[in-house]
């Protein structure tokens, strides 16, 4: 492989010790004074943070499971903060080398407990602006993950306009003895109907960071690999989750920005060796989200939270630790501990056109199939002559036209008589332009720009900062719960408001951030009043599948994909972004499917949170039996799924791959899901690990169909042969040989 002349010379890759005034090193944050160290051991994780009189606090090292954290040579400050009139200490388009971030100095730190969380608070101050930043790190004693956020307060004498502040900036990415060029970056995209497409690539190279020979030029890097989410479809393009892993040693870190609005992350090149790479995680900022906030003396703001999780077990180990951390952050949830099995009448079934006549046969069939809840999806409120309800939503009153004999109450009574709970679909955050609610609510109850209501696809967006907007939604939900006894709500979100609102806001981005936080506060308050009601988060599938939402919701739709052959990569890769027990993938079996095809779509649903649909009432007994076998298996496995961490024995799913595989490793049993989309002579190679082989694979579903052939290849590698052309899938239990 080609190496630069400087690398071939064998000379130490160190920058000049003293920056020349006015040079590119002037204003940099490379420390020269003796560093002080802060050691924090919340449990299985130890962190070391360094600071000096001429350098801000740096998270510079980590240790796992009793290993002492070693301070590396990382220089990336813990906080990056940019204000108007100051900007960056060194010119770049990245969110590094910020002026305030470079000038912050350690004031104090306190380690204590916050309930069952271990907490470290680090306070720094910028002497020029008077800004004080308190960074909070929260961790479980049992995990390798931390949640981080910062509070900024203006203790100066003049107003300051903040244009960007990082939730976390991290430099401890290259451990002692490691080569930064061994780092791989895992990142994903979330395009609608093609969600959860993850790729792993070398961090350095043609489509990553460029090795430009920092020591020769006497300057740090300006390169970055970045991802950004805008507006409120937070996962519609790039994803706010990622990982960096050393392919040689397995050490790595996974991260997520936990916000239901704008976010940005960037992996940056800094210098060389242990100081080669940094990571910056942000919520909304000025460059991408039109965000800024004015802080008068005494005013403050708090960043959105972000989390990181460390591991020495490669990419899968990092995702496993992030999975455990997510569960810990959701530890107070109680409504859905049993993973309710929901039938929803929408997908490839009624498609938003329900009536009493159409629903009642499905109710009986869903109950016989083993569903525990029947959700009436979109359209139950539609009384329009054209049966086109898109621009009329907002009142959420049951239709008389669609349910003429006994109303919606008759359908609800039938669902309960069949032994199931009652679910309803709503899209609460919008009001159609032709809805009566659009005329009765004041203008202040809607997001606005330039004095006009934000209008997208014939919808207005409620501004949940406004008491009238919240009162309207509270009245809707209290009525539906009291009158119909709704046990489950699917909350959808099909349009976005762009950059935000300038009404009662310093900037449109600041207005959107305040609305997004008000939205989560409203959801929390609703849940506190109705702790036994289960809530699903949906946004045209998984367009808002960020952890800001997932922390307060029970279930997340993984996609609106209607082609069952395309769905497996979405379902199998979902646990990188979602908890397996939250990842609701559609299984929509139909009477026209052959047995193998029917089992194929059922396995997609079983690989996480089974979400059932389809015209079950049109099936014969054999077909319905395959569905019943799947629902019975889900009920038997769901507690294990809720404790499992994901692995990918055939590699991360490829969108066009002939084979897809997911392993969910739980404390008491390991589950293996395999989909076949290739030819009859295809072989599927699975790396299960030492001590595992073909004899340890017990087929759990579909037992009514022919077994796949299996053989050992040695070293924990198993080869499966489906022996059928076209779609087929299996679920296995893995046991030791």
SESEFI-111389 format. One line per 10 residues: number of its first residue (from 1); for each residue x, y negated, z negated of C-alpha. Coordinates in Angstrom, 2 decimals. Each point is the difference from the previous one (the first is absolute). Example, Ala and Ser with C-alpha at 12.3 -4.5 7.8 and 13.67 -1.06 7.14 Angstrom:
% SESEFI-111389
1> 12.30/4.50/-7.80 | 1.37/-3.44/0.66
//
This chain:
% SESEFI-111389
1> 0.00/0.00/0.00 | 1.23/-3.50/0.80 | 1.29/-2.00/-2.98 | 0.90/-3.66/-0.19 | 3.66/-0.99/-0.05 | -0.33/-1.17/-3.58 | -1.49/3.33/-1.10 | 2.76/1.97/1.81 | 2.74/-2.04/-1.63 | -0.74/1.49/-3.39
11> 0.19/-3.43/-1.64 | -2.44/-0.53/-2.88 | -3.28/-1.43/1.21 | -0.14/-2.98/-2.34 | -1.04/-3.59/0.78 | 2.33/-2.94/-0.66 | 0.31/-0.62/-3.72 | -0.48/-3.77/0.18 | -2.47/-1.64/2.39 | 1.30/-2.91/2.01
21> -2.10/-3.13/-0.69 | -2.54/-0.43/2.76 | 0.56/3.55/1.29 | -2.63/2.69/0.36 | 1.01/1.31/-3.44 | -0.75/-3.30/-1.72 | -3.27/0.32/-1.85 | 0.11/3.78/0.07 | -0.75/1.95/-3.13 | 3.09/2.21/-0.17
31> 0.99/0.03/-3.71 | 3.47/-0.88/-1.23 | -0.47/-0.37/-3.78 | -0.11/2.93/-2.40 | -3.44/1.64/0.05 | -2.19/0.81/-2.98 | -2.15/3.14/0.13 | -3.53/0.82/-1.08 | -0.78/3.69/-0.43 | -3.62/1.10/-0.07
41> -1.00/3.62/-0.50 | -3.81/0.34/-0.03 | 0.18/3.81/0.09 | 1.26/2.21/2.84 | 1.26/-3.09/1.83 | 2.81/-2.37/-0.95 | 0.64/-3.33/1.70 | 2.96/-2.30/-0.33 | -0.35/-3.69/0.81 | 2.98/-2.32/0.23
51> 0.29/-3.77/-0.27 | 2.73/-2.63/-0.45 | 0.39/-3.73/-0.56 | 0.44/-0.42/3.75 | -2.48/2.63/1.18 | -3.69/0.86/-0.43 | -1.30/3.28/-1.38 | 0.54/2.99/2.30 | -1.56/3.46/-0.30 | 3.29/1.69/0.72
61> -0.27/3.64/-1.08 | -2.26/2.87/-0.97 | 0.29/3.37/-1.69 | -2.44/2.91/-0.04 | -0.83/2.69/-2.54 | 2.72/-0.79/-2.50 | 2.70/-1.12/2.43 | 1.44/-3.35/-1.00 | -0.75/-2.82/2.39 | 3.20/-1.30/1.61
71> 0.13/-3.65/1.00 | 0.81/-0.15/3.70 | 1.49/-2.91/1.91 | -3.44/-1.15/1.18 | -0.50/-3.77/0.07 | -3.64/-0.32/1.16 | -1.77/-2.14/-2.65 | -3.03/1.46/-1.75 | -2.06/-3.06/0.98 | -0.15/-1.89/3.29
81> -1.89/-3.30/-0.20 | -0.28/-2.75/2.59 | -1.43/-3.49/-0.50 | -0.69/-2.87/2.36 | 2.86/-2.46/0.23 | 2.52/2.63/-1.02 | -0.39/3.12/2.13 | 2.93/2.38/0.24 | 3.52/-0.24/-1.35 | 1.22/1.56/3.24
91> -1.83/-0.24/3.28 | -1.87/3.12/1.08 | -3.51/0.98/1.04 | -0.16/2.59/-2.77 | -1.32/-0.41/-3.53 | 3.49/0.24/-1.46 | 2.57/-2.58/-1.09 | -2.82/-2.26/-1.15 | 1.07/-3.19/-1.75 | -1.88/0.56/-3.24
101> 0.73/3.71/0.03 | 3.74/-0.67/0.19 | -0.10/-2.57/-2.84 | -2.08/1.98/-2.50 | 1.89/0.85/-3.17 | -0.79/2.43/-2.79 | -1.69/-1.56/-3.04 | -1.33/3.00/-1.92 | -1.27/3.55/0.27 | -2.32/2.06/-2.21
111> -0.76/3.73/0.09 | -3.22/1.13/-1.69 | -3.19/1.98/0.58 | -3.28/-1.09/1.59 | -2.48/2.70/-1.04 | 1.40/3.26/1.35 | 2.33/-1.82/2.42 | 3.65/-0.78/-0.63 | 0.68/-3.63/0.89 | 3.04/-2.14/0.76
121> -0.37/-3.76/0.44 | 2.90/-1.98/1.47 | -0.12/-3.80/-0.10 | 2.10/-2.20/2.30 | 0.11/-3.74/0.61 | 1.01/-2.24/2.89 | 1.71/-3.10/-1.44 | -0.69/-2.14/3.08 | -3.79/0.39/0.28 | -0.80/1.09/-3.55
131> -1.77/3.09/1.30 | -0.09/2.88/-2.48 | -0.59/3.55/1.28 | -0.98/2.89/-2.25 | 0.29/3.36/1.78 | -1.92/2.89/-1.56 | 0.91/3.64/0.55 | -2.49/2.67/-1.14 | 0.70/3.73/-0.09 | -1.27/3.27/-1.36
141> 2.30/1.97/-2.29 | -0.67/3.06/2.20 | 0.78/-1.37/3.45 | 2.61/-1.51/2.28 | -2.21/-2.86/1.17 | -0.37/-3.64/-1.06 | -2.54/-2.71/0.76 | 1.46/-3.50/0.32 | -1.44/-3.50/0.24 | 1.23/-3.49/-0.84
151> -1.63/-3.03/-1.60 | 1.30/-3.41/1.07 | -0.51/-3.08/-2.21 | 0.98/-3.59/0.74 | 1.79/-1.32/-3.07 | 1.45/-2.90/1.95 | -1.13/-3.60/0.23 | -1.15/-0.05/3.62 | -2.46/2.00/2.10 | 1.43/2.88/1.99
161> -1.49/1.71/3.07 | 0.81/3.71/-0.01 | 0.15/1.51/3.50 | 1.10/3.55/-0.80 | 0.73/2.07/-3.07 | 0.93/3.67/0.05 | -1.79/2.51/-2.16 | 3.31/1.87/-0.12 | 3.39/-0.16/1.67 | 2.28/2.98/-0.42
171> 3.66/0.68/0.68 | 0.61/3.35/-1.68 | -0.53/1.99/3.20 | 3.49/1.41/0.55 | 1.30/2.11/-2.87 | 3.71/0.29/-0.86 | 1.81/2.17/2.54 | -2.77/-0.18/2.58 | 0.35/-1.30/3.55 | -2.71/-2.59/0.82
181> 0.00/1.26/3.58 | -1.52/3.28/-1.23 | -3.23/-1.79/-0.89 | -3.24/0.94/1.78 | -3.05/-2.26/0.04 | -3.52/1.44/-0.12 | -2.74/-2.36/1.14 | -3.52/0.41/1.33 | -2.72/-1.53/2.13 | -3.74/0.00/-0.60
191> -1.66/-0.74/3.34 | -3.74/0.66/-0.20 | -0.88/3.59/1.01 | 3.72/0.87/0.06 | 0.91/-0.64/-3.62 | 2.92/1.23/-2.10 | 2.59/0.40/2.74 | 3.28/0.11/-1.90 | 3.49/0.05/1.47 | 3.42/0.59/-1.52
201> 2.95/-1.62/1.73 | 3.55/-1.01/-0.81 | 0.04/-3.42/-1.68 | 3.06/-1.01/2.00 | -0.02/0.26/3.76 | -1.56/-1.17/3.20 | -3.47/-0.59/-1.47 | 1.09/-0.80/-3.57 | 2.70/-2.01/-1.70 | 3.12/-0.79/2.02
211> 3.48/0.70/-1.37 | 1.62/-3.31/0.92 | 3.16/0.27/-2.19 | -0.83/-2.35/-2.86 | 3.55/-0.19/-1.47 | 1.56/-1.04/3.30 | -2.44/-2.90/0.34 | 0.14/-0.97/-3.66 | -3.74/-0.21/-0.32 | -2.95/2.12/-1.13
221> -2.61/1.26/2.42 | -3.12/-1.62/1.36 | -1.62/3.16/1.37 | -3.11/1.71/-1.28 | -2.55/2.68/0.70 | -3.38/-1.44/-0.95 | -3.69/0.82/-0.30 | -2.87/-2.42/-0.48 | -3.71/0.22/-0.71 | -2.25/-2.99/0.59
231> -3.50/-1.03/-1.05 | -2.05/2.72/-1.74 | 0.36/3.06/2.23 | 3.20/0.67/-1.91 | 0.78/3.37/1.58 | -1.26/-0.60/3.54 | 3.47/-0.21/1.50 | 3.14/0.45/-2.07 | -0.37/1.59/-3.44 | 1.02/-1.59/-3.32
241> 1.74/3.21/-1.07 | 3.43/1.25/0.98 | 3.09/1.85/-1.15 | 3.78/-0.07/0.31 | 1.83/3.29/-0.47 | 3.64/1.01/0.26 | -0.05/3.01/2.34 | 3.27/1.32/-1.44 | -0.69/-0.22/-3.74 | -3.81/-0.13/-0.16
251> -0.08/-3.11/-2.20 | -2.74/-2.38/0.98 | -2.73/-2.44/-0.88 | -3.63/-0.30/1.14 | -2.01/-3.21/-0.31 | -3.44/-1.52/0.43 | -1.34/-3.56/-0.04 | -3.24/0.14/-2.01 | -2.22/-2.69/1.49 | -3.27/-0.17/1.93
261> 1.25/-2.88/2.13 | 3.16/-1.16/1.73 | 3.28/1.73/-0.76 | 3.52/0.33/1.35 | 3.00/2.24/-0.63 | 3.46/-0.13/1.45 | 3.11/2.12/-0.23 | 3.00/-2.26/0.51 | 3.72/0.39/0.60 | 2.15/-1.91/-2.48
271> 3.69/0.92/0.01 | 1.67/3.40/-0.24 | 0.22/3.03/-2.24 | -2.25/-0.08/-3.05 | -1.03/-3.54/0.98 | -0.95/0.92/3.56 | -3.80/0.02/-0.25 | -2.83/-1.79/-1.79 | -3.78/0.37/-0.18 | -2.46/-2.88/-0.42
281> -3.73/0.53/-0.72 | -2.45/-2.90/0.24 | -3.66/-0.80/-0.02 | -1.24/-2.94/2.09 | 2.62/-2.61/0.96 | 0.26/-3.02/2.24 | 1.62/1.45/3.11 | -2.50/2.77/0.76 | -3.08/-0.85/-2.08 | -0.27/-3.82/-0.14
291> 0.40/0.22/-3.79 | 1.40/-2.62/-2.32 | -1.00/-1.16/-3.47 | 0.59/-3.31/-1.76 | 1.15/0.23/-3.60 | -0.30/-3.18/-2.03 | 2.01/-0.14/-3.24 | -1.39/2.69/-2.29 | -1.71/1.91/2.83 | 0.82/3.58/0.89
301> -0.71/2.88/2.36 | 0.46/3.76/-0.01 | 1.11/2.16/2.90 | -1.92/3.01/1.20 | 1.39/3.23/-1.49 | 2.26/2.45/1.77 | 1.30/3.41/-1.02 | 3.14/2.00/0.69 | 0.83/3.60/-0.85 | 3.45/1.61/-0.05
311> 1.01/3.57/0.74 | 3.00/2.16/0.80 | -2.19/2.47/1.91 | -0.06/-1.61/3.44 | -3.03/-1.50/1.68 | -2.43/2.54/-1.42 | 1.40/-0.55/-3.47 | -0.43/-3.76/0.28 | -3.61/0.37/1.19 | -0.65/2.48/-2.81
321> 1.21/-2.50/-2.59 | -2.09/-2.76/1.59 | -3.01/2.36/-0.09 | 0.48/0.61/-3.74 | 0.43/-3.73/-0.55 | -3.25/-0.75/1.85 | -1.86/2.47/-2.23 | 1.46/-1.65/-3.06 | -1.15/-3.43/1.20 | -3.54/1.43/0.46
331> 0.06/1.86/-3.33 | -3.07/-1.75/-1.43 | -2.37/1.12/2.79 | -2.82/2.25/-1.19 | -2.90/-0.08/2.48 | 1.48/2.41/2.54 | 2.19/2.36/-1.99 | -1.95/2.92/1.49 | 0.61/-1.08/3.65 | -3.65/-0.16/1.06
341> -0.73/1.96/3.20 | -1.88/-2.41/2.27 | -2.03/0.63/3.16 | -0.33/-3.17/2.08 | -2.53/-0.17/2.85 | 2.05/-2.30/2.26 | 2.98/1.61/1.68 | -0.96/1.81/3.23 | -3.49/0.35/-1.45 | -2.50/-2.87/-0.46
351> 2.59/-2.69/0.82 | -1.79/-2.81/-1.82 | -3.51/0.85/1.21 | -1.73/1.72/-2.96 | -3.72/0.71/-0.43 | -1.98/2.16/-2.39 | -0.57/2.54/2.74 | 3.72/0.25/0.80 | 1.31/0.01/-3.56 | -2.22/2.56/-1.74
361> 1.21/3.05/1.99 | 3.59/-1.08/-0.68 | -0.74/-0.29/-3.73 | -1.10/3.62/-0.20 | 2.94/1.21/2.10 | 2.57/-2.03/-1.93 | -1.25/1.42/-3.28 | 0.20/3.56/1.35 | 3.50/-0.71/1.28 | 1.16/-0.97/-3.49
371> 0.03/-3.81/0.04 | -0.36/-1.74/-3.36 | -0.96/-3.44/1.31 | -1.88/-1.14/3.12 | 1.02/-3.44/1.29 | -2.40/-1.87/2.27 | 2.33/-1.99/2.21 | -0.62/-3.13/2.06 | -3.43/-1.02/1.30 | -2.24/0.73/-3.02
381> -0.77/-3.75/-0.31 | -0.82/-0.64/3.69 | -3.49/-1.29/0.84 | 0.89/-1.73/3.27 | -2.10/0.70/3.09 | 3.13/0.65/2.07 | 1.47/2.28/-2.68 | 3.20/-2.04/0.26 | 0.80/-1.00/-3.57 | 3.57/-1.28/0.39
391> -0.72/-3.72/-0.30 | -2.85/0.34/-2.52 | 1.69/1.67/-2.99 | 0.20/-1.66/-3.37 | -3.28/0.56/-1.87 | 0.46/3.77/-0.38 | -3.71/0.74/-0.35 | -1.24/3.47/1.03 | -1.63/0.14/3.44 | -3.74/0.62/0.23
401> 0.15/0.75/3.70 | 2.53/2.81/-0.37 | -1.58/1.48/-3.12 | -3.75/-0.53/0.50 | -1.50/2.70/-2.21 | 1.14/-0.46/-3.57 | 2.90/-2.24/0.95 | 3.61/0.64/-0.82 | -1.13/1.18/-3.44 | -1.40/3.12/1.63
411> 3.37/0.84/1.50 | 1.75/-0.72/-3.29 | -2.45/2.28/-1.80 | 0.71/2.77/2.53 | 3.73/-0.35/-0.57 | -0.43/0.29/-3.74 | -2.42/2.90/0.34 | 2.68/1.81/2.02 | 2.37/-0.36/-2.96 | 2.24/-2.71/1.47
421> 0.99/-3.49/-1.03 | -1.06/-3.00/2.09 | 2.40/-2.11/2.06 | -0.46/-3.15/2.06 | 2.17/-1.87/2.51 | 0.41/-3.78/-0.31 | 2.23/-2.66/1.48 | -0.28/-2.45/-2.87 | 2.61/-2.64/0.88 | -1.74/-1.19/3.18
431> -3.30/-1.61/0.95 | -1.30/0.19/3.56 | -0.55/-3.33/1.74 | -3.68/0.94/0.52 | -0.58/1.13/-3.58 | -2.31/-2.08/-2.24 | 2.81/0.03/-2.56 | 2.11/-2.12/2.36 | -2.53/-2.81/-0.43 | -0.71/0.39/-3.72
441> 3.55/0.13/-1.34 | 1.89/-3.32/-0.18 | 2.87/-0.70/2.37 | 2.42/0.28/-2.91 | -0.86/3.69/-0.33 | 1.74/0.69/3.35 | 3.62/-0.16/1.12 | 0.54/-3.15/2.04 | 2.59/-1.75/2.11 | -0.19/-3.61/1.11
451> -3.45/-0.36/-1.53 | -1.47/2.92/1.96 | -0.91/3.48/-1.20 | 2.42/2.65/1.19 | -1.92/2.07/2.57 | 1.27/3.28/1.43 | -2.04/2.34/2.20 | -3.27/-1.65/-1.13 | 0.84/0.33/-3.69 | 0.74/-2.54/-2.71
461> 2.37/0.88/-2.84 | -1.05/-0.53/-3.59 | 2.47/-1.95/-2.15 | 0.05/1.91/-3.26 | 1.55/-2.91/-1.85 | -3.46/-1.59/0.16 | -2.54/0.88/-2.72 | -2.89/0.11/2.50 | 1.78/2.64/2.10 | 0.70/2.16/-3.04
471> -3.52/-0.46/-1.35 | -1.46/1.10/3.34 | 2.05/3.21/0.04 | -0.62/0.71/-3.67 | -3.75/-0.25/0.60 | 0.21/2.38/2.97 | 1.90/2.70/-1.87 | -2.02/-0.28/-3.20 | -3.21/0.37/2.04 | 1.22/3.02/1.96
481> 1.31/1.76/-3.09 | -3.12/-0.76/-2.04 | -2.61/0.68/2.72 | 1.61/2.93/1.82 | 2.42/1.35/-2.57 | 2.92/-0.10/2.42 | 2.95/2.08/-1.24 | 2.44/-0.60/2.86 | 0.72/-3.03/2.17 | 1.96/0.00/3.23
491> 1.19/-3.60/0.40 | 1.03/-0.81/3.55 | 1.82/-3.01/1.46 | -0.08/-0.39/3.78 | 1.12/-3.58/0.72 | 2.78/-2.20/-1.33 | 0.14/-3.76/-0.74 | 3.33/-0.84/1.61 | 2.51/-2.04/-2.03 | -2.46/-1.00/-2.70
501> -1.90/-3.05/-1.23 | 1.01/-3.61/-0.59 | -3.00/-0.78/-2.20 | 1.16/-0.76/-3.56 | 3.49/1.24/0.86 | 3.43/-1.56/0.52 | 0.48/2.14/3.14 | -2.13/2.53/1.87 | 2.29/2.77/-1.21 | -0.39/-1.09/-3.61
511> -3.76/-0.04/0.47 | 0.04/3.54/1.35 | 2.22/1.23/-2.85 | -2.41/-1.48/-2.56 | -2.98/1.58/1.79 | 1.72/3.39/0.18 | 0.74/-0.09/-3.70 | -3.59/-1.05/-0.71 | -1.19/2.95/2.08 | 1.98/2.47/-2.11
521> -1.21/-1.71/-3.19 | -3.59/0.37/1.20 | 0.52/3.71/0.74 | 1.53/0.54/-3.45 | -2.92/-1.75/-1.68 | -2.53/2.04/2.01 | 1.77/3.21/-0.97 | 0.12/-1.02/-3.65 | -3.80/-0.41/0.03 | -0.51/3.33/1.81
531> 2.89/2.28/-1.06 | -1.65/3.21/1.31 | -0.57/-1.25/3.55 | 2.52/1.19/2.63 | 1.29/-2.52/2.58 | 1.56/0.68/3.39 | 2.23/-2.53/1.72 | -0.45/-0.14/3.78 | 0.96/-2.58/2.61 | -0.79/1.36/3.44
541> 1.70/3.08/-1.38 | 3.32/-0.78/-1.68 | 0.65/-3.60/1.05 | 0.24/-1.19/-3.63 | 1.64/2.98/-1.68 | 2.45/-1.99/-2.15 | 0.55/0.89/-3.64 | -1.54/-3.28/-1.11 | -3.29/1.53/1.10 | 0.83/3.61/-0.80
551> 0.75/-0.82/-3.62 | -3.62/-1.05/-0.58 | -1.82/2.39/2.40 | -0.45/3.77/-0.25 | 0.06/1.15/3.62 | 1.62/-1.32/3.17 | -1.19/0.91/3.48 | 3.05/1.06/1.99 | -1.46/-0.79/3.45 | -3.06/-0.46/2.18
561> 1.54/2.40/2.53 | -2.84/2.00/1.62 | 2.15/2.46/1.94 | 0.66/2.94/-2.32 | 3.02/1.05/2.08 | 1.73/-3.34/-0.65 | -0.75/-0.19/-3.72 | 2.57/2.43/-1.56 | 3.06/-2.31/0.25 | -2.01/-2.76/-1.70
571> -1.11/2.26/-2.85 | 3.35/1.74/-0.47 | 2.02/-3.24/-0.12 | -2.50/-1.93/-2.15 | 1.69/0.94/-3.34 | 2.96/-2.25/0.81 | -2.40/-2.95/-0.36 | -2.77/1.47/-2.20 | -0.43/2.35/-2.91 | -1.08/3.41/1.34
581> -3.16/-0.03/-2.15 | -0.96/-3.40/1.46 | 0.73/0.87/3.63 | -3.48/0.77/1.38 | 0.31/1.58/3.44 | -3.11/0.82/2.00 | -1.02/3.59/0.66 | -2.84/-0.16/2.51 | -0.84/3.56/1.10 | -2.59/0.40/2.76
591> -2.11/2.88/1.31 | 1.64/-0.24/3.44 | 3.43/0.79/-1.44 | 1.53/3.45/0.08 | 1.02/1.54/-3.30 | 3.67/-0.95/0.28 | -0.85/-3.56/0.96 | -2.45/-0.29/-2.88 | 2.62/1.27/-2.44 | 2.48/-2.46/1.53
601> -2.08/-3.04/-0.95 | -0.77/1.43/-3.45 | 3.71/0.39/-0.74 | 0.46/-3.68/0.85 | -2.49/-0.88/-2.71 | 1.50/2.45/-2.48 | 3.46/-1.59/0.27 | -0.72/-2.54/-2.73 | -3.50/-1.25/-0.69 | -2.66/1.93/1.94
611> -2.42/-2.44/1.66 | -2.77/1.90/1.76 | -2.25/-0.94/2.92 | -1.48/1.63/3.11 | -3.37/1.44/1.02 | 0.09/2.82/-2.52 | -3.73/0.55/0.48 | 0.64/1.28/3.56 | 2.41/2.78/-1.03 | -0.61/3.71/-0.16
621> 0.75/1.95/-3.17 | 3.50/1.01/1.10 | 1.01/-3.60/0.73 | -1.54/-1.32/-3.21 | 1.85/2.77/-1.83 | 3.34/-1.39/1.23 | -1.01/-3.42/-1.35 | -1.11/1.50/-3.32 | 3.29/1.86/-0.33 | 1.85/-3.30/0.46
631> -2.06/-1.94/-2.54 | 0.37/2.81/-2.54 | 3.77/-0.04/0.54 | 0.13/-3.77/-0.44 | -1.81/0.24/-3.33 | 2.49/2.65/-1.11 | 3.04/-2.03/1.10 | -0.91/-3.61/-0.67 | 1.52/-0.16/-3.49 | 3.28/1.31/1.41
641> -0.12/-2.50/2.87 | -0.39/-2.80/-2.55 | 3.30/1.08/-1.60 | 1.93/0.82/3.17 | 2.80/-1.81/1.80 | 0.37/0.22/3.80 | 2.64/1.68/2.14 | 0.25/0.56/3.74 | 1.51/3.42/0.81 | -0.16/-0.61/3.77
651> 1.26/-3.57/-0.31 | -2.10/-3.14/-0.08 | -3.01/0.49/2.30 | 0.40/-1.10/3.58 | -3.02/-1.49/1.71 | 0.43/2.22/3.05 | 1.45/3.02/-1.80 | -1.32/3.51/0.71 | 0.35/0.89/-3.69 | -0.72/-2.02/-3.13
661> 0.63/1.12/-3.58 | -0.50/-1.42/-3.48 | 1.00/1.55/-3.31 | -1.56/-1.20/-3.25 | 2.17/1.16/-2.88 | -1.91/0.08/-3.27 | 1.31/1.12/-3.41 | -2.02/3.25/0.08 | -0.10/0.81/3.71 | 1.24/-1.21/3.38
671> -2.41/-0.44/2.88 | 0.94/0.10/3.68 | -2.14/-1.42/2.85 | 1.01/0.83/3.58 | -1.65/-1.10/3.25 | 0.73/1.54/3.41 | -0.68/-2.04/3.17 | 2.18/1.93/2.44 | 0.01/3.12/2.16 | -0.74/3.57/-1.07
681> 3.71/0.92/-0.04 | 0.95/-2.97/-2.21 | 2.11/0.49/-3.10 | -0.15/-2.37/-2.96 | 3.24/-0.30/-1.99 | -0.39/-1.06/-3.65 | 2.80/-0.79/-2.43 | -1.44/1.09/-3.35 | 3.23/0.16/-2.00 | 2.10/2.56/-1.81
691> -1.87/2.89/-1.59 | -3.03/-0.38/2.26 | -0.97/2.21/2.91 | -2.78/1.45/2.10 | -0.99/2.53/-2.64 | -0.78/-2.89/-2.33 | -2.61/-1.54/2.31 | -3.56/0.83/-1.06 | -2.62/-1.13/2.49 | -2.80/-1.87/-1.75
701> -1.98/-1.29/2.98 | -1.56/1.09/2.31 | -0.02/3.55/-1.35 | -2.82/0.92/2.37 | 2.28/-0.42/3.02 | 3.07/1.91/1.15 | 3.24/-0.49/-1.89 | 2.93/-1.75/1.63 | 3.18/2.01/0.34 | 2.98/-1.05/-2.13
711> 3.63/0.96/-0.34 | 3.08/-1.14/-1.86 | 2.88/-1.69/1.73 | 2.13/-0.13/-3.15 | 0.98/-2.81/-2.31 | -3.58/-0.79/-0.95 | -1.10/-0.49/3.63 | -3.28/1.63/1.04 | -1.30/0.28/3.56 | -3.77/0.17/0.61
721> -1.60/1.27/3.22 | -3.69/-0.98/0.40 | -0.47/2.35/3.02 | -2.82/-2.19/1.37 | 0.05/-2.77/2.54 | -1.51/-3.31/-0.97 | -0.86/-1.37/-3.40 | 0.20/2.15/-3.11 | 1.08/-0.67/-3.58 | 0.63/1.81/-3.27
731> 0.33/-0.75/-3.73 | 2.45/2.07/-2.07 | 1.05/0.35/-3.58 | 3.78/0.23/-0.37 | 1.45/2.34/-2.61 | 3.57/1.08/-0.74 | 1.21/3.17/1.72
//
